[in-house]
């Protein structure tokens, strides 16, 4: 199954990078813009704080999640639009390899580029703001960020596949998933920044008195469980015969 799954991943990533098989360079251009933003522009603007303040990479972590959404919404709905879904489903590939390959391609694209951007950001800070020693992210917060971003990317990838399975077009799937991102991701961020300073200070004092590592581990465990549940649901909802008839 792993070989078949890698076949789907390679196929989908190739289509993303070649603008869905048109041969245009739009896919590669998007990759370069993203890496330039997260790996060069933002570190240049924030300086050494990009490596010492773990909040900054987290604030921009929505970009890899956005990339996951942009790929996964096309996973089945896009194939349906391009009249290639029946060909894919009629292949010798197993249901699991197709489903997991679609999720894996989206996660690898978004999360992978996020990791490349963060590593390039460390290089940028060291080159431009050299202080006589090699600088890098704080190990524990960075490893937690890497693991958390992977789990969140997998979460959005699993939700996106469920949406894309029944969406008539990739655009319709993207619109539905954008609402999820708006509610879960953007509104809380905007809400926190819009709070009065005194309320934010009080929240900060409360956070100082709780065991943040334990809270973080608990949140990661909840996200991991949600990932497993959604993958199981997607596996149950993926009916090859029904998709061909639709």
N, C-alpha and C positions, 0 to 999 in steps of 0.2 A: 504493500500500500504506500509505503514511503516514497518509492520511485514514482508511482503514478501521481502522488500528491506534489512532488517536486516538478513533474511535468506541467501540472496546472499552474503552479507558482511561476515557473519560467514563462509560460504562455501569457499569463496576465500581466506580469511585470514588463514583458516585451511590448505588449499592446499599450500599456500606460506610457512607456518611454517613447513610443513611436506614434503617439496620439491615436490610439486604438486602431493601429494597422494602416494609417493613412500615409505613413512615411514622413510626416512632418516632424519638426524638431520641437514642437510645443511641449512635449513631455520632458525632454532633457532641459529645456529652458526653465520650466517650473522647478526642476530639481536644483539647478544652479541658483535661481533666485532665492529659493528656500535656504540653501546652504549659505549663500552670501548674507542673508538676513540674520540667521541664527548663529552662524559661525564667524562672521566678520563685523557686520554693521553694529549689532547690539553689543558685543563685547567691546568694540571701539568706543561706543558711547558711555558705557558704564565703567570701563577700566578694570582695575584689579578686583573691584567689588563683584564683578561677574563670577569670580571664582570663590570669593570668601562669603558672599551672601547667598545661602541656598534658596532664598525666596525668589530671586530673579529668574533662574532657569524654570522654576515651577510656574511663574506667571506667564511664561511664553510657551509652556508645554501644550497649550491648546492647538498650536500649529501642527505638530505631528498627528494629533487626534483628528484635526481637520483633514489631513492628507489621507488618513485611514478611511474616513467617511467618504471622501471623494472617489476612492477606489472601490470600496466594498458596495456602494450603492449601484455600481455598474456591474457587479458580479454576475447576477442573473438577469436583472431587468435590462441591462445593456445587451447581453447576449440575445435576449428576446427581441429587442429593437432591431438588432442587426441580422436577425433571422439565422443566427448561428447556434441557438440554444438546442434545437433538436439534434443537430449534428454532434454537439458535445455530449448530450445525453444518450445518443445512440452508439457512442464509442464503447470500447471494452473497459474503460475506467470504472472503478467501483463508485458507489454512491458516496462512501466516506472519503475517498481520495478527492473527488470533485468538491465536496462541501468543505473539507479541511484545507484543500488547496486554495479555494477562493478566500477563506478567512486568512490563511497564512500569507497570501500575496499582499493583502491589504495591510496586515500588521507589519510584515517585513518592510513594506514600502514606507509607511508612516513612522513607525518606531525606529526602523533602521536609519532613516534620514535624520531623525531627531538625535540619535546617538552620534552620527557623523558630524552634525552641526555642533553639538556640545563639545566634542573632542577638538574640532577645528577652532571653536571659541577659546579653548585652553591654549592652543598654539598661538592664536592671535594675541591674546593677553600677554603671553610670555615674550613674543617678538616685539610688540609695540611698547609694553610697559615693563621691560626687563628690570629686575631689581637685584641682580647678582645671584639669583638662585632659581631653580626650576619650581614653578608654581602650578598647582592643580587644585581641583575641587576637594573639599573636605571629604575624606573617604566614606565615612558612615552615611552622611546625608546624600552623597552622590550615588552610592550603591542602592540606597532606599529609593532614590529618584528613578534610577534605571529600572528597578524591579516594578515600582508603582506605575511608571509610564507604560511598561510592557503590559501589565494587567489591565490598565485603562484602555490601551489600544486594542487588546483582545476583547474587552467588553464592548467597545463600539463596533468592532469587527463582527462580533456575534449578533449584536442587535441589527447591524446593517444588513447582514445576510438574511435574517428573518424578514426584514422589511422588503429587501430586493426580491425575495422569492415570489411574492405576490404582487409586486408593483408592475404596472403596465409599461412604464418607461423608467429609465435611470433618473430623469429629472424629477419624476413623481417620488421616487424613493429618496432622492437627495432632499427634497423639500420636507418630507416626513421626518427624516433623521436630523435635519437642521433644527426642527422644533425641539427635539430631544436635547441637542447640544445647547440650544438657547436656554432651556429650563435648567439643565443640570450643570452647565459650565459657565455661561456668560452672565446670567442674572445674579447668581451668588457673588461672582467677582465684582460686578458693577455695584451690587448692593453694599458690599463691604467697603469699597472705596468711597461710596456716597454717604456713609455714616458720619455723624459729627465726630470731631477729634476726641472729645471726652468719652464718648461711647467706645470708640476704638481703643482708647487707653485702658478703659475698664476691661474690655475683652482681652487685651494684652496681659493685664494683671491676673485675670482668671487663667489664661493659658500658662502663665508662669507657675501656677500652683498645681497643675495637673501633670501627670506622667506622660509627656508627649511621645516618648518611644513606645510605650504600651498602647496608647491611643492609635499611633501609626500602625503598629502591628495588627491591632484589631480591625482597622479600616482595610488594610491589605487583605486580611483574612475574609472580610465581608465581600470585597471585590472578587477575590479568587473563587469564592463559593458562587457568586453571581455568574462569573465566567463559566464555571462548570455546568450550572443549571441551564444557562442560555445555549451552550453548545449541545447539551442533551436535548433541549427543546428543538433546536434547529435540526438535529439528527432525526428526530421523530417527525418533523414537519416536511423534511426533504423526501418527497415522493416522486421518483423519476417518471413513472407512468402518468401521474397527474399533471406534471409540468409539461410533458409532451402534448397531452390533450389540450392544455390551456394555450 
